[in-house]
Each structure stands twice: as C-alpha cells, then as structure tokens.
Amino acid sequence: MNNGFKKLSPGEWNELLKAPVLLSIYAASGDHDISKSEKAEAIKMAHFKTFTEKSLLVPYYKEVDKKFTKYFEEVVEKYAPFDDLKREKLKEEISLLEPIIGKLNEEFAKTFIRSLRGYTEHVKKAGRGNVIDFVFPLPIPGLTG
C-alpha cells in the first residue's frame, strides 16, 4: 500500500481498489447494458493508468490492474441487468467510498479524485453510458467545493 493510503485499513484499501470498476460500470451502463467494447475499454484504461498516471498513484493503479477483470465480473454479476433500481444500488455502493477517501491526506485525496474523474470521463466517452455528476466531486469537507 502506497504511503498516501497508509491511513486505511486493509478492508478500506480493498474497497478503494474497486473504485475504478464501480465507476466504469456505472459509466458504461447508462443505457442499461454494458457492451463488450465498453468492458474492453474499461479494462484497457485501468491497465493504461499504470503507465500514465501521476507517479504517486501508479502503485494504486498497478494493484487495480491486477484485480480489475475479476472485480468487473463480480460487480456486473451483482448489478445486471442494469435497470434503474440496480443502478441506484450501484450508485449507493459508490457513495460508500466517500468516507474512505475522506481519510486520505487532503492533497493526496484531491489528486486521487482528479484521477478517478479523468478515468470516469474516459470510460463515459468511450461508450454509450452517462455518468451523473453525483460521482465526483464527493462532498468531502475541505477537499471539494
């Protein structure tokens, strides 16, 4: 675990590793479906981030890359079909990341949130999905707004 994440418990760390998966699925399922190309793009982007992200987040994205496909399949199985009710449940799971991110150092958290925003925007543009702006910025006192 990278120093920026040192305040997190192992369980919180594992939940944060799922953030790109949750955001990818939410972004890609705006039309209530995830195409093979949307899945492929999300996986490719997670891998790409290991090479292109700010150096302090590279270790995070390397860990994400190791588990991305497994987590992606688990989350798809949990929330498919992507009807309004299931997407609302997915949105609720994403909101559970807020208190975890709130434990991070302020500057590190800002960098992390910017990175996830960029990731989500890329996935959203790659597919037919639509991400509502509820995802980020998270209303974390002192970090957003």
C-alpha positions as CSV (number, residue, x, y, z in Angstrom):
1,M,0.0,0.0,0.0
2,N,1.3,3.4,-1.0
3,N,2.0,6.0,1.7
4,G,-0.9,8.1,0.5
5,F,-3.2,5.3,1.5
6,K,-1.5,4.3,4.8
7,K,-4.4,5.6,7.0
8,L,-6.7,3.0,5.5
9,S,-7.5,-0.4,7.0
10,P,-7.0,-3.4,4.7
11,G,-10.7,-3.6,4.1
12,E,-10.9,0.1,3.2
13,W,-7.9,-0.4,0.8
14,N,-9.7,-3.3,-0.9
15,E,-12.9,-1.2,-1.3
16,L,-10.9,1.7,-2.8
17,L,-9.3,-0.8,-5.3
18,K,-12.9,-1.3,-6.6
19,A,-13.5,2.4,-7.3
20,P,-12.4,2.3,-11.0
21,V,-14.6,-0.8,-11.5
22,L,-17.6,0.7,-9.9
23,L,-17.2,3.9,-11.8
24,S,-16.6,2.1,-15.1
25,I,-19.7,0.0,-14.7
26,Y,-21.8,3.0,-13.7
27,A,-20.5,5.0,-16.7
28,A,-20.9,2.2,-19.2
29,S,-24.4,1.1,-18.0
30,G,-26.2,4.3,-18.6
31,D,-28.1,2.7,-21.4
32,H,-28.9,-0.3,-19.1
33,D,-26.3,-2.5,-20.8
34,I,-22.6,-3.0,-21.0
35,S,-21.2,-3.9,-24.4
36,K,-18.1,-6.0,-24.9
37,S,-16.4,-2.9,-26.3
38,E,-17.2,-0.9,-23.2
39,K,-15.8,-3.7,-21.0
40,A,-12.7,-3.9,-23.1
41,E,-12.2,-0.1,-22.9
42,A,-12.6,-0.1,-19.2
43,I,-10.0,-2.9,-18.7
44,K,-7.6,-1.2,-21.2
45,M,-8.0,2.1,-19.4
46,A,-7.2,0.5,-16.0
47,H,-4.1,-1.0,-17.4
48,F,-3.1,2.2,-19.2
49,K,-3.4,4.2,-16.0
50,T,-0.5,2.1,-14.6
51,F,1.8,3.8,-17.1
52,T,0.3,7.3,-17.5
53,E,-0.8,8.3,-14.0
54,K,1.0,10.7,-11.7
55,S,3.8,8.7,-10.0
56,L,2.2,8.7,-6.6
57,L,-0.9,6.9,-7.9
58,V,1.0,4.4,-10.1
59,P,1.2,1.8,-7.3
60,Y,-2.6,2.1,-6.7
61,Y,-3.4,1.6,-10.4
62,K,-1.0,-1.4,-10.6
63,E,-3.0,-3.0,-7.8
64,V,-6.2,-2.1,-9.5
65,D,-4.9,-3.6,-12.8
66,K,-4.2,-7.0,-11.0
67,K,-7.8,-7.3,-9.8
68,F,-9.8,-5.3,-12.3
69,T,-11.2,-8.0,-14.5
70,K,-12.2,-10.2,-11.5
71,Y,-13.9,-7.3,-9.7
72,F,-15.5,-6.2,-13.0
73,E,-17.1,-9.6,-13.5
74,E,-18.2,-9.7,-9.8
75,V,-19.8,-6.3,-10.0
76,V,-21.5,-6.9,-13.3
77,E,-23.0,-10.2,-11.9
78,K,-24.2,-8.3,-8.8
79,Y,-25.9,-5.5,-10.6
80,A,-27.0,-6.9,-14.0
81,P,-29.5,-6.3,-15.5
82,F,-28.7,-2.5,-15.2
83,D,-32.2,-1.3,-14.6
84,D,-32.9,1.9,-12.6
85,L,-33.1,0.0,-9.3
86,K,-29.8,-1.8,-9.8
87,R,-28.1,1.4,-11.0
88,E,-29.4,3.2,-7.9
89,K,-27.9,0.4,-5.7
90,L,-24.6,0.7,-7.6
91,K,-24.7,4.5,-7.0
92,E,-25.2,3.8,-3.3
93,E,-22.1,1.5,-3.3
94,I,-20.1,4.2,-5.0
95,S,-21.2,6.7,-2.3
96,L,-19.7,4.3,0.4
97,L,-16.3,5.3,-1.0
98,E,-16.7,8.9,0.3
99,P,-15.8,8.3,4.0
100,I,-12.8,6.2,2.9
101,I,-11.5,8.9,0.6
102,G,-12.1,11.4,3.4
103,K,-9.4,9.6,5.5
104,L,-6.8,10.4,2.9
105,N,-4.3,13.3,3.2
106,E,-6.1,16.3,1.7
107,E,-3.7,16.9,-1.2
108,F,-3.4,13.2,-2.0
109,A,-7.2,12.9,-1.9
110,K,-7.5,15.8,-4.4
111,T,-5.1,14.1,-6.8
112,F,-6.9,10.8,-6.4
113,I,-10.3,12.3,-7.0
114,R,-9.0,14.1,-10.1
115,S,-7.6,10.9,-11.4
116,L,-10.9,9.0,-10.9
117,R,-12.7,11.8,-12.6
118,G,-10.5,11.6,-15.6
119,Y,-10.8,7.8,-15.7
120,T,-14.6,8.0,-15.5
121,E,-14.8,10.6,-18.2
122,H,-12.7,8.5,-20.5
123,V,-14.9,5.4,-19.9
124,K,-18.0,7.5,-20.3
125,K,-16.8,8.9,-23.7
126,A,-15.7,5.5,-24.9
127,G,-19.2,4.0,-24.5
128,R,-22.8,5.0,-24.6
129,G,-23.1,5.5,-20.9
130,N,-23.8,8.6,-18.9
131,V,-22.3,9.4,-15.6
132,I,-24.3,11.8,-13.4
133,D,-22.1,14.4,-11.7
134,F,-23.0,12.9,-8.3
135,V,-19.9,10.7,-8.5
136,F,-17.2,13.3,-8.1
137,P,-16.7,15.7,-6.6
138,L,-17.6,13.9,-3.5
139,P,-18.8,16.4,-0.9
140,I,-15.8,15.9,1.4
141,P,-15.3,18.9,3.7
142,G,-12.0,20.7,2.8
143,L,-11.4,18.6,-0.3
144,T,-14.2,19.6,-2.7
145,G,-16.1,22.7,-3.4
